[in-house]
Every structure is written in C-alpha cells, then in structure tokens.
Amino acid sequence: MTGTAPSLPPPSAWQMYRSMVGVGLVCGLLVVTAFVGTAPIIRRNRAEALQRAVLQVLPGASSTRSFRLAEDGHLRPAGATATGDQLVHAAYDDRSRLIGVAVEAQGLGYQDVIRVLYGYAPARDAIVGLHVLDSRDTPGLGDRIETDPEFLRNFEHLDVALSDDGAELAHPIAPVKRGARTASWQVDTITGATISSTAVATMVSRSAAFWVPRIRRELAALEAPE
Amino acid sequence: MEQPIPPDPTDAPVPLGEEFRKGVWRQNPTFVQVLGMCPALAVSNSARNALAMGLATTFVLVASNVAVSSLRRFIPRQVRITTYVLIIASFVTIVDYLIQAISLDLHRALGAFISLIVVNCFILGRAEAFASTHGVVPSFFDGLGMGAGFCWALLSIGAVREILGSGTLFGVQLFHDGFQGATVMLLPSGGFFTMAGWVLLLNAVEQRRSRRAAAAPLAAEGAR
C-alpha cells in the first residue's frame, strides 16, 4: 500500500511578500553592518599596503605624502587615505628630503588588468623600483613579472630623462627581447611571459611619459615642508 | 487566513556525529560528489589559498544552513530558491569584507572566487536538500561536516600542487635552491591531475575497506 502526504494549500501573496521582504531586510542589515564594521580596517590595510609598496620602490624612504594632480596642472596635497586617479606618493628620508615619487600605472596583461607601482627618483632622472600591485596572469608563467629578478632589475635604473624642452621623455621606454637590451631606457622582457612583461614595460612607458614632465615641473611643491 | 503548518516529520533526532562524518568522508563534496569544482581547481594552487577558500566556504555553508533551517517554516516553497540565494549571497558578501579586513594579500590571491562562492552548487544543494527539511542543530553539523570535507579536500589538492609546482608548503621552502617546480601543477590542468590522483587513491582505500568488511563475517564463520 502506498500513501501520499497531504499537500499544503498554496501560500498567499502576503506570505510570499512577508518571507522575501523579511529575509531581504535582515540580509541587508547584516551586509551593511559587516561593511560598516570592516570598512575602517580595510581602508587602513589598503593605506598600509600602499605605504609598504612605496617604501619598496623607493628604498631609503621613511615617510610618504600623497598628492593629487589638480585640473590646473599643479600637484596638491591629498589625505593619507585618498583614493582615485591622478594620485602620486612622494617619499622622504628621515630628514624630510624628497627621495622620489611613487606612481601607479595599469594596463591589460595576458588575462586581466595588471597594476604596478613604480618609483621615480628626480635626482637620478630614472625609475628606481617597481612593485606589482595586482596581477591575475598565469601562475608559473605570467606571474614571473612579480618574481623574476632579472626582469625586476630593469627597473632599478631605467632612464627617463626629459628632452631639452622638458615636455617629453628624451627616449621613450621600449620593451626588447631578453638579452637584447643595449640602452638604459630599454626593458628586457621575459621569455615565456612575453605578453605580461611587455605589458608592464608599455604601461610604465605610457605613465612615465605623462607623469615625469609634470612631476619635474612640480618639484617645488613636492619638496615643500608639510 | 493563514493555514497552520503541520509538524515537520524530519525533526526526529538524527545522530549528530554521523551528520558531521558523512560530509567529511562518505559524501565528501569534492572527492565523492564532485561538486564545487570551480574553486577547487582554480584556487588550490597553494595550500594557503586552498585552506582560506575552504574556511570561507565552510563559514558560508554553516551560516546559510542555520539560517535556512531556522526560517524553513517561514519561507513558502514557491520562493525558496530565491530566498536561499539571497541568504547565501549575503553571507558571501560578509565573508568577502572579513577577508579584506584580515589580509588584502589573501583577498587578492583568492580574487573573484570569493564572490563565486555564491554559485557554489553544493551550498545551495545543502540548503535545499538538508537544511530546508531538518532542524537547526543537525543542519549546523551537516554544514560543518560538509565544510570540513571541502576544506581537507582543497587542502590536500593545494598541498600536492604547491609542493610539486613551487617546492614549498605554506610558503616554506622544502627543497634546495635549484629546485625547478613543474609549472603545470600550478595551472588548472595540474588541479585536474591532482584531483584524479586523490580520487583514485581514496577509491582504492574505500574498496579495500569494503572488501575487508565483506570478508570479515565469512572468516568468522569459517573459524567456527
């Protein structure tokens, strides 16, 4: 003998509204509470991570200040937790002398957007360090842009001297095949990670062409005491 | 007028230890049910990432199981899937904020796969197949057991891939400096190979155990 369970009557519209709106309300409260509770910690983590990255690309720095490029072309101080475009981070030694400026650049890699931070030292007319902030390129291949010591050595003294009129780079940064580097403004790419390493060289080239002339013009603002 | 809901026959006591153990071994979501493969293969290229993804998924699974079970008499069947997805998505968003607060590097390593926990089929599967028809305590143990099973499965895949691919375990160097890891182990294909190896090994263990269990009564009878 087989028996069937008594079927429940269909729910009313009120029951369905009540459950969905009720659950939505509770879920909304939970999500917003979690956001409000974690937002200051996340902001602090981001600021600390950026600070670490700036100190890494500009060795010898002990403090940093952020500046934003205003519409009039001048650099103006921004808060320590400022976010968004048109930001640069000036780094100072323990006597508050300007060591260099860290600039973020981004471009399309093999799988997704790659974000890097590079350090520009005006006194040396060169990029003196590079740190990959975000990359989803292939583990073991594309991610060598973060770990390959020979590739990273390209950015320990990458010539970004300006032309005589100070409006553009005298020699645009150029990616070349590994081992073919003959000039200090060229970047040796990585065999097996050609697309990712070329993307890094290209994004730094574009960013430096934009930022270096402007930073040069605004050195007085960057060197001014806080 | 609202109709009274009859008592739930599935509220009968269930051995909680068994609810926990079934997810860890007999119904392991990764090695037996072969569910949630997307994070299992994509994120398990290191033991640390695998463990973090396992723990994040366990949190969402336990929390959503408890919430669905608590609200099972309040949610009409017609809108249950929508409501379950809303509950799961909320817990995933919370875990996403928590991971960002704990470690930005970890959040970066897990990437989009944290958000994709929302569509991990075994979380919705447990909500629908178990939590919606069982009490809060058994649902908690079911989620904990399934989460623990997912955790150790991911960790065992991640550990093998990290050792063979990078020569490290939890970032600690295991071999000499000149060790050249097998890059394929860090790619998704390495995840498939490792997963296949573990399934093969665990099936062999399970078959051997079944054969022994079947042979034991016959041996006892023969001895008599």
Interface residues (C-beta under 8 A of the other chain):
Chain A: P6 L8 P9 P10 P11 S12 Q15 M16 R18 S19 M20 G22 V23 G24 C27 G28 L30 V31 A34 F35 G37 T38 A39 I41 I42 N45 R46 A49 D134 R136 T138 P139 G140 L141
Chain B: E2 Q3 I5 P6 N45 L71 F74 I75 P76 R77 Q78 V79 T82 T83 L86 I87 A89 S90 F91 T93 I94 Y97 L98 Q100 A101 S103 L104 D105 R108 G111 G165 G181 T183 L186 L187
